[in-house]
């Protein structure tokens, strides 16, 4: 897993990671005992809850085609 980017909303972090088999994924988690930004982002990537890809793409400014949106949302929720 490779950390690509992170966004912070007070004590909540959302990370964008690239995985070997699943491609790009997003994870979200609150940070109770913050350390460094890099360590907190790694912890979110390892222990965070999956975050919807379409919403993550909007937050991180990733542009996608309409076809990608339809099929990815279908796979994610079915």
PyMOL commands that set and color helices and strands:
alter all, ss='L'
color gray80, all
select helices_A, chain A and resi 37-47+53-60+66-77
alter helices_A, ss='H'
color red, helices_A
select strands_A, chain A and resi 2-9+12-19+23-30+49-51
alter strands_A, ss='S'
color yellow, strands_A
deselect
rebuild
show_as cartoon
